[in-house]
Amino acid sequence: AARNLLVLHQDELRQRNLLAYSRSLGELNRFTALWPGRLPSDNPSTYQQVVVQASRVRLALSPYL
């Protein structure tokens, strides 16, 4: 949902801060890649990986807060 909102409002967000938009989109893409499908993969992401990536997403989005 967060990634969809970022893409939906990309024109406005890119105008406000292009670097923050690029970083945010990249971090959100990496976050969603932790769950490649509806079912768990053979090598699921660890809790630590999820928490670390979530922190990176929050940091990347911080210029918009």
C-alpha positions as CSV (number, residue, x, y, z in Angstrom):
1,A,0.0,0.0,0.0
2,A,2.8,2.4,0.9
3,R,4.6,1.7,-2.4
4,N,1.3,2.2,-4.4
5,L,0.8,5.6,-2.7
6,L,4.3,6.6,-3.5
7,V,3.8,5.8,-7.2
8,L,0.4,7.4,-7.3
9,H,1.7,10.7,-6.0
10,Q,5.1,10.5,-7.7
11,D,4.9,13.8,-9.5
12,E,4.3,15.8,-6.4
13,L,6.8,13.9,-4.3
14,R,9.5,14.1,-6.9
15,Q,9.0,17.8,-7.2
16,R,9.4,18.2,-3.4
17,N,12.5,16.0,-3.2
18,L,13.7,13.9,-6.1
19,L,16.5,12.2,-4.1
20,A,14.2,11.2,-1.3
21,Y,11.6,9.9,-3.8
22,S,14.2,7.7,-5.5
23,R,15.6,6.4,-2.2
24,S,12.1,5.7,-0.8
25,L,11.0,3.8,-3.9
26,G,14.2,1.7,-3.9
27,E,13.8,0.9,-0.2
28,L,10.1,0.0,-0.6
29,N,11.0,-2.2,-3.5
30,R,13.6,-4.0,-1.4
31,F,11.1,-4.3,1.4
32,T,8.4,-5.9,-0.8
33,A,11.0,-8.3,-2.3
34,L,11.3,-9.9,1.2
35,W,7.9,-11.5,0.4
36,P,8.2,-12.7,-3.2
37,G,4.7,-14.3,-3.3
38,R,1.7,-15.3,-1.4
39,L,3.3,-18.4,0.0
40,P,6.4,-18.6,2.1
41,S,9.5,-19.3,0.0
42,D,12.0,-22.1,0.7
43,N,14.3,-19.5,2.2
44,P,12.0,-17.0,4.0
45,S,13.3,-13.7,5.2
46,T,14.2,-13.5,8.9
47,Y,12.5,-11.2,11.4
48,Q,15.8,-9.2,11.6
49,Q,15.8,-8.7,7.8
50,V,12.2,-7.4,7.9
51,V,12.9,-5.0,10.8
52,V,16.1,-3.7,9.3
53,Q,14.4,-3.0,6.0
54,A,11.4,-1.4,7.6
55,S,13.8,1.0,9.4
56,R,15.4,1.8,6.1
57,V,12.0,2.6,4.5
58,R,11.1,4.9,7.4
59,L,14.4,6.7,7.1
60,A,14.1,7.1,3.4
61,L,10.5,8.5,3.8
62,S,11.5,10.9,6.6
63,P,12.0,14.0,4.4
64,Y,8.3,13.8,3.6
65,L,7.2,13.8,7.3
